[in-house]
């Protein structure tokens, strides 16, 4: 993180009305503390850190369509589920969301685009956390070549190829019937 990001730390609002922001074409940039993300923080070995946020809010020309898009980034230190050692995990999300007011309908629905219904001000950190969790791997692991456990994985695979596949036993049982 460069010092310019640190200088802006804390300037992001806690809660936002994304449609209001879109009405005036707002741009939010800065950092949020990882500690403000109760679902993501426990998985981080470091326990602290910053999430980089760069979000633009727009109203499309002529039409009443509100958009939010941008980049979110966090560097996490997590446990590799293969070797149980620490690893770096870079998460980046590029949300692109159509915002609609509660009770209003979207005229044209492009199924590729996410829609967020806004009925009250939203927690910015919860919104950012939601988007980043979508990018989180179910089972974080080193690339196999960089994982200290790679030799064990290769050995296991070798055993399997020599016929210790448990399903081979099932095959035998079928034949004897
Ligand atoms: Zn590993």
Backbone and ligand atoms as CSV (ligand in chain L), in Angstrom:
chain,resi,resn,atom,element,x,y,z
A,1,UNK,N,N,0.843,-1.204,0.000
A,1,UNK,CA,C,0.000,0.000,0.000
A,1,UNK,C,C,0.878,1.254,0.000
A,2,UNK,N,N,0.615,2.136,-0.903
A,2,UNK,CA,C,1.388,3.368,-0.927
A,2,UNK,C,C,0.843,4.328,0.129
A,3,UNK,N,N,1.591,5.342,0.450
A,3,UNK,CA,C,1.157,6.253,1.505
A,3,UNK,C,C,-0.114,7.001,1.108
A,4,UNK,N,N,-0.327,7.185,-0.183
A,4,UNK,CA,C,-1.526,7.919,-0.594
A,4,UNK,C,C,-2.790,7.138,-0.214
A,5,UNK,N,N,-2.713,5.794,-0.257
A,5,UNK,CA,C,-3.885,5.016,0.155
A,5,UNK,C,C,-4.107,5.157,1.652
A,6,UNK,N,N,-2.995,5.151,2.382
A,6,UNK,CA,C,-3.127,5.274,3.844
A,6,UNK,C,C,-3.733,6.626,4.212
A,7,UNK,N,N,-3.337,7.650,3.483
A,7,UNK,CA,C,-3.836,8.988,3.786
A,7,UNK,C,C,-5.353,9.053,3.623
A,8,UNK,N,N,-5.879,8.246,2.718
A,8,UNK,CA,C,-7.315,8.301,2.473
A,8,UNK,C,C,-8.085,7.345,3.380
A,9,UNK,N,N,-7.360,6.557,4.118
A,9,UNK,CA,C,-7.996,5.580,4.988
A,9,UNK,C,C,-8.989,6.261,5.919
A,10,UNK,N,N,-10.149,5.633,6.052
A,10,UNK,CA,C,-11.133,6.189,6.969
A,10,UNK,C,C,-12.081,7.176,6.320
A,11,UNK,N,N,-11.799,7.548,5.090
A,11,UNK,CA,C,-12.681,8.514,4.438
A,11,UNK,C,C,-13.871,7.862,3.752
A,12,UNK,N,N,-13.849,6.566,3.649
A,12,UNK,CA,C,-14.991,5.898,3.042
A,12,UNK,C,C,-16.156,5.903,4.039
A,13,UNK,N,N,-17.358,6.160,3.534
A,13,UNK,CA,C,-18.508,6.181,4.449
A,13,UNK,C,C,-18.836,4.774,4.947
A,14,UNK,N,N,-19.412,4.709,6.151
A,14,UNK,CA,C,-19.784,3.408,6.695
A,14,UNK,C,C,-20.970,2.831,5.947
A,15,UNK,N,N,-21.955,3.681,5.687
A,15,UNK,CA,C,-23.100,3.194,4.925
A,15,UNK,C,C,-23.324,4.106,3.722
A,16,UNK,N,N,-23.866,3.501,2.672
A,16,UNK,CA,C,-24.064,4.254,1.431
A,16,UNK,C,C,-25.472,4.014,0.900
A,17,UNK,N,N,-25.976,4.985,0.175
A,17,UNK,CA,C,-27.180,4.796,-0.628
A,17,UNK,C,C,-26.696,4.780,-2.078
A,18,UNK,N,N,-26.516,3.588,-2.638
A,18,UNK,CA,C,-25.871,3.503,-3.958
A,18,UNK,C,C,-26.614,4.266,-5.051
A,19,UNK,N,N,-27.944,4.330,-4.937
A,19,UNK,CA,C,-28.696,5.035,-5.986
A,19,UNK,C,C,-28.465,6.540,-5.895
A,20,UNK,N,N,-28.427,7.043,-4.672
A,20,UNK,CA,C,-28.105,8.467,-4.498
A,20,UNK,C,C,-26.709,8.775,-5.043
A,21,UNK,N,N,-25.768,7.870,-4.765
A,21,UNK,CA,C,-24.406,8.068,-5.276
A,21,UNK,C,C,-24.403,8.053,-6.808
A,22,UNK,N,N,-25.219,7.156,-7.389
A,22,UNK,CA,C,-25.278,7.064,-8.850
A,22,UNK,C,C,-25.902,8.318,-9.454
A,23,UNK,N,N,-26.888,8.875,-8.764
A,23,UNK,CA,C,-27.536,10.102,-9.250
A,23,UNK,C,C,-26.508,11.210,-9.448
A,24,UNK,N,N,-25.517,11.256,-8.561
A,24,UNK,CA,C,-24.531,12.331,-8.692
A,24,UNK,C,C,-23.174,11.838,-9.207
A,25,UNK,N,N,-23.150,10.631,-9.750
A,25,UNK,CA,C,-21.930,10.141,-10.377
A,25,UNK,C,C,-20.743,10.066,-9.441
A,26,UNK,N,N,-20.975,9.542,-8.260
A,26,UNK,CA,C,-19.908,9.528,-7.245
A,26,UNK,C,C,-18.876,8.438,-7.507
A,27,UNK,N,N,-17.711,8.672,-6.973
A,27,UNK,CA,C,-16.601,7.736,-7.097
A,27,UNK,C,C,-16.018,7.549,-5.696
A,28,UNK,N,N,-16.036,6.321,-5.203
A,28,UNK,CA,C,-15.499,6.055,-3.866
A,28,UNK,C,C,-14.177,5.317,-3.999
A,29,UNK,N,N,-13.153,5.853,-3.389
A,29,UNK,CA,C,-11.879,5.144,-3.430
A,29,UNK,C,C,-11.178,5.299,-2.088
A,30,UNK,N,N,-10.554,4.222,-1.652
A,30,UNK,CA,C,-9.897,4.230,-0.351
A,30,UNK,C,C,-9.745,2.811,0.163
A,31,UNK,N,N,-9.576,2.678,1.444
A,31,UNK,CA,C,-9.419,1.341,2.007
A,31,UNK,C,C,-10.382,1.131,3.165
A,32,UNK,N,N,-10.723,-0.126,3.361
A,32,UNK,CA,C,-11.534,-0.526,4.509
A,32,UNK,C,C,-10.710,-1.536,5.301
A,33,UNK,N,N,-10.823,-1.515,6.632
A,33,UNK,CA,C,-10.061,-2.492,7.410
A,33,UNK,C,C,-10.662,-3.894,7.300
A,34,UNK,N,N,-9.797,-4.890,7.181
A,34,UNK,CA,C,-10.260,-6.279,7.139
A,34,UNK,C,C,-11.081,-6.604,8.389
A,35,UNK,N,N,-10.743,-5.950,9.495
A,35,UNK,CA,C,-11.446,-6.203,10.760
A,35,UNK,C,C,-12.939,-5.899,10.663
A,36,UNK,N,N,-13.317,-5.042,9.684
A,36,UNK,CA,C,-14.735,-4.704,9.546
A,36,UNK,C,C,-15.501,-5.762,8.752
A,37,UNK,N,N,-14.829,-6.877,8.400
A,37,UNK,CA,C,-15.472,-7.933,7.603
A,37,UNK,C,C,-15.537,-9.222,8.417
A,38,UNK,N,N,-16.608,-9.410,9.179
A,38,UNK,CA,C,-16.660,-10.532,10.128
A,38,UNK,C,C,-16.641,-11.911,9.470
A,39,UNK,N,N,-17.007,-12.008,8.192
A,39,UNK,CA,C,-16.996,-13.322,7.547
A,39,UNK,C,C,-15.640,-13.637,6.938
A,40,UNK,N,N,-14.909,-12.623,6.533
A,40,UNK,CA,C,-13.635,-12.853,5.856
A,40,UNK,C,C,-12.461,-12.813,6.834
A,41,UNK,N,N,-12.536,-11.947,7.840
A,41,UNK,CA,C,-11.394,-11.749,8.740
A,41,UNK,C,C,-10.943,-13.021,9.464
A,42,UNK,N,N,-11.870,-13.888,9.938
A,42,UNK,CA,C,-11.406,-15.061,10.692
A,42,UNK,C,C,-10.539,-16.013,9.862
A,43,UNK,N,N,-10.689,-16.017,8.537
A,43,UNK,CA,C,-9.890,-16.902,7.698
A,43,UNK,C,C,-8.495,-16.371,7.436
A,44,UNK,N,N,-8.243,-15.146,7.873
A,44,UNK,CA,C,-6.948,-14.534,7.601
A,44,UNK,C,C,-6.005,-14.758,8.777
A,45,UNK,N,N,-4.828,-15.272,8.489
A,45,UNK,CA,C,-3.853,-15.547,9.554
A,45,UNK,C,C,-3.316,-14.249,10.142
A,46,UNK,N,N,-3.214,-13.221,9.299
A,46,UNK,CA,C,-2.668,-11.951,9.774
A,46,UNK,C,C,-3.665,-11.250,10.707
A,47,UNK,N,N,-4.948,-11.446,10.445
A,47,UNK,CA,C,-5.968,-10.857,11.316
A,47,UNK,C,C,-6.225,-9.386,11.054
A,48,UNK,N,N,-5.292,-8.733,10.387
A,48,UNK,CA,C,-5.527,-7.330,10.052
A,48,UNK,C,C,-5.068,-7.108,8.620
A,49,UNK,N,N,-5.353,-5.936,8.121
A,49,UNK,CA,C,-5.001,-5.621,6.746
A,49,UNK,C,C,-6.064,-4.717,6.169
A,50,UNK,N,N,-5.857,-4.324,4.935
A,50,UNK,CA,C,-6.778,-3.391,4.303
A,50,UNK,C,C,-7.355,-3.971,3.023
A,51,UNK,N,N,-8.564,-3.573,2.758
A,51,UNK,CA,C,-9.182,-3.894,1.478
A,51,UNK,C,C,-9.206,-2.625,0.652
A,52,UNK,N,N,-8.672,-2.731,-0.527
A,52,UNK,CA,C,-8.630,-1.592,-1.431
A,52,UNK,C,C,-9.952,-1.520,-2.200
A,53,UNK,N,N,-10.567,-0.359,-2.173
A,53,UNK,CA,C,-11.890,-0.175,-2.774
A,53,UNK,C,C,-11.831,0.949,-3.811
A,54,UNK,N,N,-12.328,0.676,-4.993
A,54,UNK,CA,C,-12.423,1.701,-6.034
A,54,UNK,C,C,-13.740,1.461,-6.773
A,55,UNK,N,N,-14.760,2.199,-6.397
A,55,UNK,CA,C,-16.097,1.970,-6.953
A,55,UNK,C,C,-16.648,3.238,-7.595
A,56,UNK,N,N,-17.220,3.058,-8.773
A,56,UNK,CA,C,-17.860,4.178,-9.465
A,56,UNK,C,C,-19.358,3.929,-9.520
A,57,UNK,N,N,-20.105,5.009,-9.358
A,57,UNK,CA,C,-21.571,4.942,-9.407
A,57,UNK,C,C,-22.028,5.856,-10.527
A,58,UNK,N,N,-22.875,5.327,-11.408
A,58,UNK,CA,C,-23.268,6.106,-12.587
A,58,UNK,C,C,-24.740,5.958,-12.879
A,59,UNK,N,N,-25.231,6.984,-13.530
A,59,UNK,CA,C,-26.579,6.905,-14.080
A,59,UNK,C,C,-26.420,6.944,-15.586
A,60,UNK,N,N,-27.001,5.964,-16.254
A,60,UNK,CA,C,-26.780,5.912,-17.697
A,60,UNK,C,C,-27.562,7.031,-18.380
A,61,UNK,N,N,-27.012,7.512,-19.466
A,61,UNK,CA,C,-27.563,8.644,-20.221
A,61,UNK,C,C,-29.026,8.415,-20.581
A,62,UNK,N,N,-29.857,9.407,-20.288
A,62,UNK,CA,C,-31.244,9.360,-20.753
A,62,UNK,C,C,-32.120,8.373,-20.014
A,63,UNK,N,N,-31.584,7.209,-19.707
A,63,UNK,CA,C,-32.429,6.196,-19.091
A,63,UNK,C,C,-32.260,6.193,-17.583
A,64,UNK,N,N,-33.240,5.587,-16.966
A,64,UNK,CA,C,-33.195,5.558,-15.508
A,64,UNK,C,C,-32.513,4.270,-15.046
A,65,UNK,N,N,-31.297,4.096,-15.498
A,65,UNK,CA,C,-30.555,2.898,-15.078
A,65,UNK,C,C,-29.349,3.338,-14.269
A,66,UNK,N,N,-29.253,2.777,-13.085
A,66,UNK,CA,C,-28.146,3.120,-12.190
A,66,UNK,C,C,-27.158,1.964,-12.144
A,67,UNK,N,N,-25.903,2.301,-12.147
A,67,UNK,CA,C,-24.863,1.274,-12.195
A,67,UNK,C,C,-23.829,1.487,-11.109
A,68,UNK,N,N,-23.268,0.365,-10.663
A,68,UNK,CA,C,-22.106,0.423,-9.787
A,68,UNK,C,C,-21.070,-0.531,-10.375
A,69,UNK,N,N,-19.855,-0.043,-10.521
A,69,UNK,CA,C,-18.805,-0.936,-11.003
A,69,UNK,C,C,-17.464,-0.488,-10.457
A,70,UNK,N,N,-16.502,-1.366,-10.506
A,70,UNK,CA,C,-15.187,-0.991,-9.995
A,70,UNK,C,C,-14.345,-2.203,-9.646
A,71,UNK,N,N,-13.374,-1.962,-8.790
A,71,UNK,CA,C,-12.390,-2.990,-8.427
A,71,UNK,C,C,-12.260,-3.034,-6.900
A,72,UNK,N,N,-12.205,-4.250,-6.402
A,72,UNK,CA,C,-11.945,-4.468,-4.973
A,72,UNK,C,C,-10.769,-5.420,-4.878
A,73,UNK,N,N,-9.897,-5.160,-3.938
A,73,UNK,CA,C,-8.712,-6.011,-3.855
A,73,UNK,C,C,-8.289,-6.207,-2.411
A,74,UNK,N,N,-7.892,-7.427,-2.086
A,74,UNK,CA,C,-7.353,-7.681,-0.753
A,74,UNK,C,C,-6.259,-8.736,-0.851
A,75,UNK,N,N,-5.266,-8.577,-0.021
A,75,UNK,CA,C,-4.188,-9.550,0.089
A,75,UNK,C,C,-4.383,-10.265,1.428
A,76,UNK,N,N,-4.657,-11.564,1.348
A,76,UNK,CA,C,-4.887,-12.337,2.573
A,76,UNK,C,C,-3.756,-13.330,2.786
A,77,UNK,N,N,-3.554,-13.659,4.040
A,77,UNK,CA,C,-2.629,-14.716,4.415
A,77,UNK,C,C,-3.520,-15.835,4.964
A,78,UNK,N,N,-3.589,-16.962,4.272
A,78,UNK,CA,C,-4.516,-18.023,4.681
A,78,UNK,C,C,-3.763,-19.350,4.810
A,79,UNK,N,N,-4.462,-20.393,5.255
A,79,UNK,CA,C,-3.851,-21.704,5.409
A,79,UNK,C,C,-4.119,-22.549,4.167
A,80,UNK,N,N,-3.068,-23.073,3.589
A,80,UNK,CA,C,-3.215,-23.992,2.451
A,80,UNK,C,C,-3.858,-25.271,2.972
A,81,UNK,N,N,-4.925,-25.716,2.321
A,81,UNK,CA,C,-5.654,-26.889,2.813
A,81,UNK,C,C,-5.000,-28.204,2.377
A,82,UNK,N,N,-3.904,-28.130,1.658
A,82,UNK,CA,C,-3.185,-29.354,1.292
A,82,UNK,C,C,-2.053,-29.603,2.276
A,83,UNK,N,N,-1.243,-28.543,2.537
A,83,UNK,CA,C,-0.068,-28.736,3.394
A,83,UNK,C,C,-0.234,-28.091,4.769
A,84,UNK,N,N,-1.312,-27.335,4.956
A,84,UNK,CA,C,-1.615,-26.635,6.215
A,84,UNK,C,C,-0.571,-25.585,6.586
A,85,UNK,N,N,0.190,-25.130,5.607
A,85,UNK,CA,C,1.106,-24.017,5.855
A,85,UNK,C,C,0.488,-22.731,5.312
A,86,UNK,N,N,1.077,-21.607,5.729
A,86,UNK,CA,C,0.532,-20.310,5.317
A,86,UNK,C,C,0.792,-20.060,3.833
A,87,UNK,N,N,-0.117,-19.365,3.215
A,87,UNK,CA,C,0.072,-18.972,1.819
A,87,UNK,C,C,-0.554,-17.606,1.591
A,88,UNK,N,N,-0.067,-16.935,0.558
A,88,UNK,CA,C,-0.639,-15.643,0.174
A,88,UNK,C,C,-1.794,-15.883,-0.777
A,89,UNK,N,N,-2.834,-15.123,-0.583
A,89,UNK,CA,C,-3.989,-15.224,-1.471
A,89,UNK,C,C,-4.400,-13.816,-1.875
A,90,UNK,N,N,-4.306,-13.552,-3.154
A,90,UNK,CA,C,-4.750,-12.249,-3.667
A,90,UNK,C,C,-6.174,-12.427,-4.175
A,91,UNK,N,N,-7.090,-11.654,-3.641
A,91,UNK,CA,C,-8.466,-11.704,-4.119
A,91,UNK,C,C,-8.794,-10.399,-4.805
A,92,UNK,N,N,-9.357,-10.520,-5.982
A,92,UNK,CA,C,-9.775,-9.311,-6.681
A,92,UNK,C,C,-11.169,-9.528,-7.232
A,93,UNK,N,N,-12.035,-8.569,-7.026
A,93,UNK,CA,C,-13.386,-8.636,-7.571
A,93,UNK,C,C,-13.611,-7.417,-8.440
A,94,UNK,N,N,-14.329,-7.611,-9.527
A,94,UNK,CA,C,-14.696,-6.488,-10.406
A,94,UNK,C,C,-16.205,-6.452,-10.530
A,95,UNK,N,N,-16.871,-5.979,-9.483
A,95,UNK,CA,C,-18.328,-5.978,-9.534
A,95,UNK,C,C,-18.865,-5.053,-10.624
A,96,UNK,N,N,-19.956,-5.497,-11.221
A,96,UNK,CA,C,-20.660,-4.677,-12.201
A,96,UNK,C,C,-22.131,-4.940,-11.949
A,97,UNK,N,N,-22.786,-3.986,-11.355
A,97,UNK,CA,C,-24.113,-4.232,-10.788
A,97,UNK,C,C,-25.088,-3.155,-11.242
A,98,UNK,N,N,-26.289,-3.583,-11.620
A,98,UNK,CA,C,-27.379,-2.635,-11.881
A,98,UNK,C,C,-28.124,-2.421,-10.575
A,99,UNK,N,N,-28.368,-1.159,-10.255
A,99,UNK,CA,C,-29.049,-0.828,-8.999
A,99,UNK,C,C,-30.486,-0.454,-9.306
A,100,UNK,N,N,-31.404,-1.052,-8.600
A,100,UNK,CA,C,-32.797,-0.604,-8.757
A,100,UNK,C,C,-33.402,-0.335,-7.388
A,101,UNK,N,N,-34.315,0.637,-7.391
A,101,UNK,CA,C,-35.003,0.960,-6.150
A,101,UNK,C,C,-36.020,-0.134,-5.860
A,102,UNK,N,N,-36.200,-0.415,-4.583
A,102,UNK,CA,C,-37.199,-1.406,-4.187
A,102,UNK,C,C,-38.548,-1.001,-4.755
A,103,UNK,N,N,-39.267,-1.965,-5.313
A,103,UNK,CA,C,-40.587,-1.672,-5.869
A,103,UNK,C,C,-40.560,-1.283,-7.331
A,104,UNK,N,N,-39.378,-0.972,-7.849
A,104,UNK,CA,C,-39.289,-0.638,-9.273
A,104,UNK,C,C,-38.834,-1.861,-10.059
A,105,UNK,N,N,-39.215,-1.872,-11.324
A,105,UNK,CA,C,-38.857,-3.018,-12.139
A,105,UNK,C,C,-37.784,-2.641,-13.137
A,106,UNK,N,N,-36.986,-3.630,-13.442
A,106,UNK,CA,C,-35.976,-3.435,-14.461
A,106,UNK,C,C,-36.620,-3.735,-15.806
A,107,UNK,N,N,-36.537,-2.783,-16.741
A,107,UNK,CA,C,-37.214,-2.959,-18.022
A,107,UNK,C,C,-36.562,-4.072,-18.841
A,108,UNK,N,N,-35.275,-3.958,-19.037
A,108,UNK,CA,C,-34.573,-4.992,-19.812
A,108,UNK,C,C,-33.633,-5.726,-18.859
A,109,UNK,N,N,-33.762,-7.016,-18.820
A,109,UNK,CA,C,-32.914,-7.750,-17.891
A,109,UNK,C,C,-31.890,-8.590,-18.635
A,110,UNK,N,N,-30.678,-8.134,-18.586
A,110,UNK,CA,C,-29.571,-8.888,-19.147
A,110,UNK,C,C,-29.113,-9.856,-18.045
A,111,UNK,N,N,-29.242,-11.128,-18.302
A,111,UNK,CA,C,-28.990,-12.098,-17.229
A,111,UNK,C,C,-27.518,-12.151,-16.817
A,112,UNK,N,N,-26.639,-11.578,-17.621
A,112,UNK,CA,C,-25.218,-11.599,-17.264
A,112,UNK,C,C,-24.871,-10.574,-16.188
A,113,UNK,N,N,-25.787,-9.638,-15.973
A,113,UNK,CA,C,-25.472,-8.550,-15.057
A,113,UNK,C,C,-26.198,-8.764,-13.729
A,114,UNK,N,N,-25.474,-8.552,-12.647
A,114,UNK,CA,C,-26.080,-8.673,-11.326
A,114,UNK,C,C,-26.988,-7.480,-11.062
A,115,UNK,N,N,-28.046,-7.742,-10.340
A,115,UNK,CA,C,-28.974,-6.680,-9.969
A,115,UNK,C,C,-29.017,-6.575,-8.459
A,116,UNK,N,N,-28.927,-5.361,-7.970
A,116,UNK,CA,C,-29.011,-5.125,-6.531
A,116,UNK,C,C,-30.215,-4.235,-6.253
A,117,UNK,N,N,-31.146,-4.763,-5.485
A,117,UNK,CA,C,-32.322,-3.979,-5.115
A,117,UNK,C,C,-31.985,-3.197,-3.851
A,118,UNK,N,N,-32.173,-1.887,-3.933
A,118,UNK,CA,C,-31.793,-1.022,-2.818
A,118,UNK,C,C,-33.057,-0.495,-2.148
A,119,UNK,N,N,-33.257,-0.860,-0.902
A,119,UNK,CA,C,-34.433,-0.334,-0.201
A,119,UNK,C,C,-34.053,0.503,1.016
A,120,UNK,N,N,-32.777,0.466,1.358
A,120,UNK,CA,C,-32.316,1.296,2.478
A,120,UNK,C,C,-30.807,1.468,2.340
A,121,UNK,N,N,-30.216,2.395,3.078
A,121,UNK,CA,C,-28.758,2.530,2.987
A,121,UNK,C,C,-28.075,1.211,3.342
A,122,UNK,N,N,-26.990,0.925,2.633
A,122,UNK,CA,C,-26.292,-0.350,2.813
A,122,UNK,C,C,-24.966,-0.132,3.515
A,123,UNK,N,N,-24.553,-1.146,4.239
A,123,UNK,CA,C,-23.218,-1.115,4.836
A,123,UNK,C,C,-22.198,-1.307,3.718
A,124,UNK,N,N,-21.296,-0.355,3.575
A,124,UNK,CA,C,-20.301,-0.469,2.507
A,124,UNK,C,C,-19.405,-1.684,2.731
A,125,UNK,N,N,-19.011,-1.928,3.983
A,125,UNK,CA,C,-18.107,-3.059,4.205
A,125,UNK,C,C,-18.805,-4.389,3.933
A,126,UNK,N,N,-20.119,-4.493,4.232
A,126,UNK,CA,C,-20.837,-5.745,3.945
A,126,UNK,C,C,-20.940,-5.962,2.438
A,127,UNK,N,N,-21.182,-4.872,1.712
A,127,UNK,CA,C,-21.276,-4.962,0.253
A,127,UNK,C,C,-19.941,-5.416,-0.356
A,128,UNK,N,N,-18.867,-4.809,0.118
A,128,UNK,CA,C,-17.528,-5.146,-0.377
A,128,UNK,C,C,-17.177,-6.596,-0.005
A,129,UNK,N,N,-17.535,-6.978,1.220
A,129,UNK,CA,C,-17.254,-8.343,1.663
A,129,UNK,C,C,-18.025,-9.364,0.821
A,130,UNK,N,N,-19.293,-9.076,0.533
A,130,UNK,CA,C,-20.093,-9.972,-0.318
A,130,UNK,C,C,-19.398,-10.221,-1.644
A,131,UNK,N,N,-18.945,-9.143,-2.265
A,131,UNK,CA,C,-18.336,-9.266,-3.592
A,131,UNK,C,C,-17.024,-10.046,-3.527
A,132,UNK,N,N,-16.234,-9.807,-2.502
A,132,UNK,CA,C,-14.947,-10.502,-2.397
A,132,UNK,C,C,-15.135,-11.983,-2.042
A,133,UNK,N,N,-16.149,-12.285,-1.232
A,133,UNK,CA,C,-16.379,-13.687,-0.860
A,133,UNK,C,C,-16.748,-14.525,-2.079
A,134,UNK,N,N,-17.369,-13.888,-3.073
A,134,UNK,CA,C,-17.705,-14.609,-4.308
A,134,UNK,C,C,-16.445,-15.085,-5.020
A,135,UNK,N,N,-15.334,-14.383,-4.799
A,135,UNK,CA,C,-14.080,-14.726,-5.478
A,135,UNK,C,C,-13.217,-15.664,-4.639
A,136,UNK,N,N,-13.635,-15.905,-3.419
A,136,UNK,CA,C,-12.838,-16.722,-2.507
A,136,UNK,C,C,-12.897,-18.195,-2.925
A,137,UNK,N,N,-11.744,-18.855,-3.084
A,137,UNK,CA,C,-11.799,-20.281,-3.432
A,137,UNK,C,C,-12.401,-21.089,-2.285
A,138,UNK,N,N,-13.179,-22.138,-2.593
A,138,UNK,CA,C,-13.783,-22.973,-1.559
A,138,UNK,C,C,-12.687,-23.596,-0.694
A,139,UNK,N,N,-11.621,-24.049,-1.350
A,139,UNK,CA,C,-10.525,-24.707,-0.647
A,139,UNK,C,C,-9.221,-24.050,-1.086
A,140,UNK,N,N,-8.748,-23.045,-0.345
A,140,UNK,CA,C,-7.510,-22.383,-0.773
A,140,UNK,C,C,-6.307,-23.331,-0.696
A,141,UNK,N,N,-5.538,-23.388,-1.764
A,141,UNK,CA,C,-4.346,-24.237,-1.798
A,141,UNK,C,C,-3.265,-23.553,-2.620
A,142,UNK,N,N,-2.008,-23.815,-2.248
A,142,UNK,CA,C,-0.884,-23.414,-3.088
A,142,UNK,C,C,-1.066,-24.011,-4.486
A,143,UNK,N,N,-0.456,-23.408,-5.481
A,143,UNK,CA,C,-0.306,-24.115,-6.749
A,143,UNK,C,C,0.457,-25.387,-6.429
A,144,UNK,N,N,0.114,-26.486,-7.074
A,144,UNK,CA,C,0.718,-27.773,-6.710
A,144,UNK,C,C,2.246,-27.718,-6.722
A,145,UNK,N,N,2.831,-27.044,-7.721
A,145,UNK,CA,C,4.295,-26.993,-7.832
A,145,UNK,C,C,4.947,-26.260,-6.674
A,146,UNK,N,N,4.180,-25.368,-6.027
A,146,UNK,CA,C,4.755,-24.583,-4.940
A,146,UNK,C,C,4.364,-25.106,-3.567
A,147,UNK,N,N,3.604,-26.178,-3.530
A,147,UNK,CA,C,3.087,-26.662,-2.254
A,147,UNK,C,C,4.077,-27.643,-1.630
A,148,UNK,N,N,4.464,-27.411,-0.368
A,148,UNK,CA,C,5.388,-28.342,0.286
A,148,UNK,C,C,4.855,-29.772,0.337
A,149,UNK,N,N,3.552,-29.958,0.186
A,149,UNK,CA,C,2.986,-31.315,0.268
A,149,UNK,C,C,2.919,-32.002,-1.087
A,150,UNK,N,N,3.533,-31.418,-2.113
A,150,UNK,CA,C,3.310,-31.978,-3.457
A,150,UNK,C,C,3.855,-33.403,-3.603
A,151,UNK,N,N,4.943,-33.723,-2.878
A,151,UNK,CA,C,5.500,-35.074,-3.037
A,151,UNK,C,C,4.533,-36.123,-2.473
A,152,UNK,N,N,3.825,-35.780,-1.409
A,152,UNK,CA,C,2.844,-36.718,-0.845
A,152,UNK,C,C,1.694,-36.956,-1.815
A,153,UNK,N,N,1.287,-35.870,-2.461
A,153,UNK,CA,C,0.180,-35.995,-3.409
A,153,UNK,C,C,0.579,-36.928,-4.538
A,154,UNK,N,N,1.806,-36.767,-5.040
A,154,UNK,CA,C,2.273,-37.597,-6.151
A,154,UNK,C,C,2.328,-39.063,-5.714
A,155,UNK,N,N,2.776,-39.325,-4.482
A,155,UNK,CA,C,2.867,-40.699,-3.993
A,155,UNK,C,C,1.478,-41.335,-3.915
A,156,UNK,N,N,0.522,-40.584,-3.363
A,156,UNK,CA,C,-0.843,-41.115,-3.262
A,156,UNK,C,C,-1.371,-41.518,-4.624
A,157,UNK,N,N,-1.088,-40.675,-5.598
A,157,UNK,CA,C,-1.613,-40.934,-6.930
A,157,UNK,C,C,-0.992,-42.213,-7.485
A,158,UNK,N,N,0.304,-42.413,-7.205
A,158,UNK,CA,C,0.989,-43.619,-7.682
A,158,UNK,C,C,0.347,-44.873,-7.124
A,159,UNK,N,N,0.023,-44.875,-5.844
A,159,UNK,CA,C,-0.610,-46.031,-5.204
A,159,UNK,C,C,-1.929,-46.345,-5.900
A,160,UNK,N,N,-2.689,-45.288,-6.173
A,160,UNK,CA,C,-3.985,-45.479,-6.819
A,160,UNK,C,C,-3.841,-46.189,-8.153
A,161,UNK,N,N,-2.801,-45.854,-8.897
A,161,UNK,CA,C,-2.630,-46.434,-10.227
A,161,UNK,C,C,-2.217,-47.910,-10.167
A,162,UNK,N,N,-1.681,-48.333,-9.021
A,162,UNK,CA,C,-1.274,-49.739,-8.919
A,162,UNK,C,C,-2.435,-50.639,-8.515
A,163,UNK,N,N,-3.629,-50.124,-8.569
A,163,UNK,CA,C,-4.775,-51.002,-8.391
A,163,UNK,C,C,-5.357,-51.020,-6.995
A,164,UNK,N,N,-4.990,-50.036,-6.160
A,164,UNK,CA,C,-5.599,-50.012,-4.830
A,164,UNK,C,C,-6.864,-49.171,-4.823
A,165,UNK,N,N,-7.455,-49.032,-5.956
A,165,UNK,CA,C,-8.701,-48.300,-6.067
A,165,UNK,C,C,-9.805,-49.089,-5.354
A,166,UNK,N,N,-10.464,-48.495,-4.375
A,166,UNK,CA,C,-11.490,-49.242,-3.626
A,166,UNK,C,C,-12.619,-49.750,-4.509
A,167,UNK,N,N,-12.829,-49.108,-5.639
A,167,UNK,CA,C,-13.921,-49.554,-6.507
A,167,UNK,C,C,-13.589,-50.857,-7.221
A,168,UNK,N,N,-12.295,-51.175,-7.285
A,168,UNK,CA,C,-11.904,-52.443,-7.902
A,168,UNK,C,C,-12.502,-53.607,-7.111
A,169,UNK,N,N,-12.569,-53.462,-5.796
A,169,UNK,CA,C,-13.151,-54.509,-4.954
A,169,UNK,C,C,-14.621,-54.697,-5.285
A,170,UNK,N,N,-15.331,-53.610,-5.489
A,170,UNK,CA,C,-16.742,-53.698,-5.848
A,170,UNK,C,C,-16.928,-54.478,-7.138
A,171,UNK,N,N,-16.027,-54.239,-8.090
A,171,UNK,CA,C,-16.095,-54.944,-9.363
A,171,UNK,C,C,-16.007,-56.451,-9.161
A,172,UNK,N,N,-15.107,-56.912,-8.283
A,172,UNK,CA,C,-14.928,-58.337,-8.015
A,172,UNK,C,C,-16.190,-58.922,-7.406
A,173,UNK,N,N,-16.756,-58.196,-6.458
A,173,UNK,CA,C,-17.949,-58.708,-5.779
A,173,UNK,C,C,-19.070,-58.957,-6.784
A,174,UNK,N,N,-19.195,-58.052,-7.749
A,174,UNK,CA,C,-20.254,-58.205,-8.748
A,174,UNK,C,C,-20.084,-59.499,-9.537
A,175,UNK,N,N,-18.830,-59.764,-9.893
A,175,UNK,CA,C,-18.581,-60.923,-10.769
A,175,UNK,C,C,-18.914,-62.238,-10.063
A,176,UNK,N,N,-18.671,-62.278,-8.738
A,176,UNK,CA,C,-18.884,-63.548,-8.039
A,176,UNK,C,C,-20.357,-63.865,-7.831
A,177,UNK,N,N,-21.205,-62.889,-8.053
A,177,UNK,CA,C,-22.631,-63.166,-7.844
A,177,UNK,C,C,-23.269,-63.921,-8.994
L,1,ZN,ZN,ZN,0.373,-25.973,0.358
